[in-house]
Every structure is written in C-alpha cells, then in structure tokens.
Amino acid sequence: MWRCRTSVAGALGFLLCGCALISFERLTVTVWPSEREAVLSAGASPWVEFPDSPDRASAQRLFTLSSADGTATGDFRWEGKRMYFDPAPPLRPGVRYLLSYRGRVTLENGQAFDSDEEVPFYMAHKGPGPSIVSSDPTDGGISGVNRPLVLSFSMQVDPNSFACEFGLQPSAETTVSWDASGRVVTVAPKVAWANLTTYSWKAGKNMAAPDGTPLGIERTGRFRVQEDSMAPAVVTIAPGIRSTFRSTGNDLDHTGADDALLFTFSEDIQAETLSSALTSTPTIKGALLRVSAGVFALIPDSRLVMGQRYTLRIAATVQDLAGNKMAQPFEQSFTPDIPLQAVQSIKAVYASTEDEWTAFNTLDAKSVSIDATGVLSLVIRFAQPFSRESGARYVAAVLLDGCFPSSLSDPSLVSALWSSQTLSLVYTGLQKSTTDVSRYYKLTLPGGALSSDNGSGSFLKEDVWLYFFTSP
C-alpha cells in the first residue's frame, strides 16, 4: 500500500511538473479599431497586435482592408509585435471600411493559431460634408414645363460626383450647369418636362465635395409638372396655434392675444411675393413662415392688443409657382377676441361687519370702520383671472394713499393673497377720524396694458379708484 501511494504521488508530481511547460491560454490577435462602426480620426492607421513575434511576411498576407470601392492599398510598418497599415492613398472620410484578419497565424516560437477578426469602421473628416439646403421647386411643389430644377448645397460639390450620383425618374434629357461657387446646380429640360407628370429626383449618399467628403445620406424630392393659368386667391385668414401652426377652429374675430395668423391660398404661392405684399394697420411685426403648400403663418413678435382693430392687406402682386398673380388685392379687418378686464366689486372687511361696492371712480367717499389697531382688509374681485406672475406684479402697483389731511401718512400693506379672480389685501396704519377731522384714503387700481395685463392680454382700460373715510 505504501509503495502504491508513493508511486501515485510520484506520478502526480511528474504531471504537475510537466504541466508547468504547457500553456492552455487561447492565442489570439488584437485589432484596432476594436469597436464596430467606430469613427477614426483623419490620418489614423489600423493595426494588428500579436501575442508574440509572428512571421511577418505571412502575417501581412492575412490582412485586408476594403470598402464598396474595392480593396485599399498601402504599406505595413512594425513596432515590436504590432503591425500598422498606412493606407496610400489616405482613406476617404465618411466611407464605411471593413478590416479583416483571417487565417493561420504562425509565431516565431513555433506556435500557430487561427484568427477570424472582422471590424467595420469609418474615417472622420474635418467638418460636415455637403448637404442640400434647398430645392426649387420645393419637395411636392408644382413646376411649369420649362421651369428647371435648382438644388442649393451647403458647400461646393464635385460635378463628376454629382453626375454619377444624381438620378431623375422618369428619365429625361437635361442640361446641367453650376454657378461660380459650385454650390448651386441647375437641371433644366433640353426641350420641356412632360406635362401632368410627377418627377422624382435623387442625390445619392456618395455625392461628394471636391475633397471626397460625401453627403453620407441619400436625399430625394419630387415635383409635379402642371401648366397653370389660374390666378391664386386668398381662401381664409384664421387664428392658429403658435407652437404647432394648426388652426384653432375659430374665425378671425375670435383671435386670441397670443395666436398666430394663418393665411390659406387656393394654391401654393411664391413665399417672397407674399412677404412683400402683406401689410397691416397698425403694423404687426413678426416672422412669416411657410407651413405647407399654400398655407403660411404670421407669428407676431408681440401679443395682439385688446380692443385694437387690425386691418390686413395683401396686394395683387402675390404670385403662384407658375408666375400667375392674384386677380385683385385682398383686405380683411378684425378685432382680437380678448375679454376686457374689469373690477366687479371692492369689499371692505372690518370688525364683524363688511361693506361692498360696485360703483367706482366717484368722489362720493365710502365710510369704513376700523378698530384701534388701524387694520383694514380689502377684497377685490376682477372679471378676468391673473396669472401668478402678472398677479404678483399687479399687487406691487396697487396703491392705498392717505389723502386728507395732508399730514395723513400712507397705510402699509402687510399681506396679499390671490384666489382665482379675487385679490385680498390687508393694510395697517389707518387712523380713525375724529369729530373735528375726517381722514380720507384713496385706493387706486392702475389700468393700462403695462400695469394691469393679466398675462392673457386682458387689462383695465383705465385706472379704477375709490375714496374711503374712516368713521370716528
């Protein structure tokens, strides 16, 4: 038994010693870039690193770098166990490349293993590639039979690249010309577009600037050829929601203080002709935007004014896409539907009683009783609610002044509380009248858009005031 155990222990010792000479670590290469779809900076060189020095000639044969244009060419250089590939010519920005390292790798120490690495990546460029800024006719627009397609780019485009990547369906014989900047291209029919036909155009993603920087994304558009002899006309002017440019469903006389104005025409028109033809009295300054074919929105810079009568005029110089002008000028007047702010009542609360008044701006002073502490509570009810911000501003504008005698000091506001359309104010420092001297106070609620706007365009047209005298 003892010999058996010694033999087993000896064998185990031999195996353990033998195991020290064998590595079960999986051999592999490390490639860079390592993340799929990475974007490499301009001039960067992909590389492969080996676990030990390889046979360089065979290692280089396993490396390929390719794109849709074919296999990239270049030179290898080594730094220790790392093999760099320096492309020549340089890799093109925006192009998707595929780094492959596949096959049997042989190391100088005699070890060998199989590699199967594949990583797609892109090369970055110094700035964005060209993009289409505008098309004329616009996407979905109407064109005459002789009107050319004009595309404007954000930067210069290589004409040869354009010729390869631009397509038109149905096909037509065209002439292509560029402006001096190389940014605007005109595609004109050699004879004429086919009437009552919709043409679709395409700018392929590989259309590029002279330095090879591509669009990177395919752009498309379409236009319909339709000879037009009808004059455009104004269909409606209506209030719209400022944030979405959608109609509120109301007519023009129900326009709110913060609404946009939507102009709908019988057909699409040239925006620049509307911009010069549209006027108003008084002037409504703002931005004029095209919402869709034949629909434009005027976004006022400031809110419309309560009670103001506006007149909108559109001169007959407005033209549709075929160049037809309006048959006659258009004019429409409206008054925004902004409710008038008003003071409905003022209530004085003192001791266990209260008095309420609904007639104001009169010299007929109202008698109020105050206790020895000189406290007076006023409750003011308005016709329209105030927003939180405008309500806080209005509290600061309300005045309660000591009027008579001249030596009478002004009361002090100690609290203010809004509840919907109701403002509760508490003042202290009022003095009782005596049998010899009556003491008068004046409450002033300032009017005007600057002082009393409630946040929705509604305001008191003029000051509201009320005289009080304290009872002995």
Order of alpha helices (4+ residues) and beta strands (2+ residues): alpha-beta-beta-beta-alpha-beta-beta-beta-beta-beta-beta-beta-beta-beta-alpha-beta-beta-beta-beta-beta-beta-beta-alpha-beta-beta-beta-beta-beta-beta-beta-beta-beta-alpha-beta-beta-beta-beta-alpha-beta
